[in-house]
Amino acid sequence: MKILITGAAGFIGFHLSKKLLDVSYEVIGIDNLNDYYDPNLKQSRLEILGKYNNFNFHRVDLKKS
Ligand SMILES: NC(=O)c1ccc[n+]([C@@H]2O[C@H](COP(=O)([O-])OP(=O)(O)OC[C@H]3O[C@@H](n4cnc5c(N)ncnc54)[C@H](O)[C@@H]3O)[C@@H](O)[C@H]2O)c1
């Protein structure tokens, strides 16, 4: 099953994505990587999620799509 997670590089989105990936769901993560919180922290989270074959990330601003 595929699950779409918005804000996947954020605090909740990252932890939820990781939980779902660990139990073998396919996760599509979306985030605009804004700078409200440290973008480097968001990149670090995406590096962790990117190690999973069942994770795909798209940089998308939901306000513009
Ligand atoms: N963290 C908490 O304890 C908590 C508690 C209650 C409610 N919430 C709510 O849950 C949501 C997520 O919280 P969080 O702590 O993970 O916040 P966060 O800021 O860490 O994560 C939100 C993510 O969404 C992304 N984002 C923001 N606008 C976007 C847009 N237009 N398009 C694509 N991506 C966008 C940001 O880049 C960020 O990575 C927020 O609405 C927050 O108010 C959080």
The ligand as an SDF file (V2000), in Angstrom:
LIG
                    3D

 44 48  0  0  0  0  0  0  0  0999 V2000
    5.0190   18.8540   16.8920 N   0  0  0  0  0  0  0  0  0  0  0  0
    3.9680   18.8150   17.7030 C   0  0  0  0  0  0  0  0  0  0  0  0
    4.0620   18.4750   18.9130 O   0  0  0  0  0  0  0  0  0  0  0  0
    2.5950   19.1680   17.1840 C   0  0  0  0  0  0  0  0  0  0  0  0
    1.5040   19.0410   18.0490 C   0  0  0  0  0  0  0  0  0  0  0  0
    0.2310   19.3440   17.5710 C   0  0  0  0  0  0  0  0  0  0  0  0
    0.0600   19.7660   16.2570 C   0  0  0  0  0  0  0  0  0  0  0  0
    1.1380   19.8830   15.4320 N   0  0  0  0  0  0  0  0  0  0  0  0
    0.9110   20.3130   14.0600 C   0  0  0  0  0  0  0  0  0  0  0  0
    1.2760   19.2550   13.1660 O   0  0  0  0  0  0  0  0  0  0  0  0
    1.8770   19.8190   11.9920 C   0  0  0  0  0  0  0  0  0  0  0  0
    3.3080   19.2990   11.8070 C   0  0  0  0  0  0  0  0  0  0  0  0
    4.0700   19.6100   12.9660 O   0  0  0  0  0  0  0  0  0  0  0  0
    5.6420   19.4080   13.0030 P   0  0  0  0  0  0  0  0  0  0  0  0
    6.0580   19.5890   14.4180 O   0  0  0  0  0  0  0  0  0  0  0  0
    6.0040   18.1510   12.2910 O   0  0  0  0  0  0  0  0  0  0  0  0
    6.1040   20.6960   12.1710 O   0  0  0  0  0  0  0  0  0  0  0  0
    7.4200   20.8710   11.2540 P   0  0  0  0  0  0  0  0  0  0  0  0
    7.5230   22.3250   10.9460 O   0  0  0  0  0  0  0  0  0  0  0  0
    8.5810   20.1710   11.8680 O   0  0  0  0  0  0  0  0  0  0  0  0
    7.0170   20.0670    9.9270 O   0  0  0  0  0  0  0  0  0  0  0  0
    6.1590   20.6060    8.9390 C   0  0  0  0  0  0  0  0  0  0  0  0
    6.8100   20.3260    7.5840 C   0  0  0  0  0  0  0  0  0  0  0  0
    5.9160   20.7560    6.5730 O   0  0  0  0  0  0  0  0  0  0  0  0
    6.6450   21.4070    5.5660 C   0  0  0  0  0  0  0  0  0  0  0  0
    5.7430   22.3560    4.8980 N   0  0  0  0  0  0  0  0  0  0  0  0
    5.2040   23.4830    5.4040 C   0  0  0  0  0  0  0  0  0  0  0  0
    4.4540   24.1180    4.4820 N   0  0  0  0  0  0  0  0  0  0  0  0
    4.5150   23.3500    3.3620 C   0  0  0  0  0  0  0  0  0  0  0  0
    3.9620   23.4930    2.0520 C   0  0  0  0  0  0  0  0  0  0  0  0
    3.2180   24.5490    1.6880 N   0  0  0  0  0  0  0  0  0  0  0  0
    4.2300   22.5270    1.1240 N   0  0  0  0  0  0  0  0  0  0  0  0
    4.9820   21.4510    1.4550 C   0  0  0  0  0  0  0  0  0  0  0  0
    5.5510   21.2730    2.6880 N   0  0  0  0  0  0  0  0  0  0  0  0
    5.3220   22.2220    3.6240 C   0  0  0  0  0  0  0  0  0  0  0  0
    7.7950   22.1000    6.2800 C   0  0  0  0  0  0  0  0  0  0  0  0
    8.9290   22.3230    5.4340 O   0  0  0  0  0  0  0  0  0  0  0  0
    8.1110   21.1040    7.3950 C   0  0  0  0  0  0  0  0  0  0  0  0
    9.1720   20.2380    7.0480 O   0  0  0  0  0  0  0  0  0  0  0  0
    1.8170   21.3340   12.1690 C   0  0  0  0  0  0  0  0  0  0  0  0
    0.6470   21.8170   11.5480 O   0  0  0  0  0  0  0  0  0  0  0  0
    1.7480   21.5010   13.6680 C   0  0  0  0  0  0  0  0  0  0  0  0
    1.1100   22.7230   14.0150 O   0  0  0  0  0  0  0  0  0  0  0  0
    2.3970   19.5920   15.8830 C   0  0  0  0  0  0  0  0  0  0  0  0
  1  2  1  0
  2  3  2  0
  2  4  1  0
  4  5  1  0
  4 44  2  0
  5  6  2  0
  6  7  1  0
  7  8  2  0
  8  9  1  0
  8 44  1  0
  9 10  1  0
  9 42  1  0
 10 11  1  0
 11 12  1  0
 11 40  1  0
 12 13  1  0
 13 14  1  0
 14 15  2  0
 14 16  1  0
 14 17  1  0
 17 18  1  0
 18 19  2  0
 18 20  1  0
 18 21  1  0
 21 22  1  0
 22 23  1  0
 23 24  1  0
 23 38  1  0
 24 25  1  0
 25 26  1  0
 25 36  1  0
 26 27  1  0
 26 35  1  0
 27 28  2  0
 28 29  1  0
 29 30  1  0
 29 35  2  0
 30 31  1  0
 30 32  2  0
 32 33  1  0
 33 34  2  0
 34 35  1  0
 36 37  1  0
 36 38  1  0
 38 39  1  0
 40 41  1  0
 40 42  1  0
 42 43  1  0
M  CHG  2   8   1  16  -1
M  END
$$$$
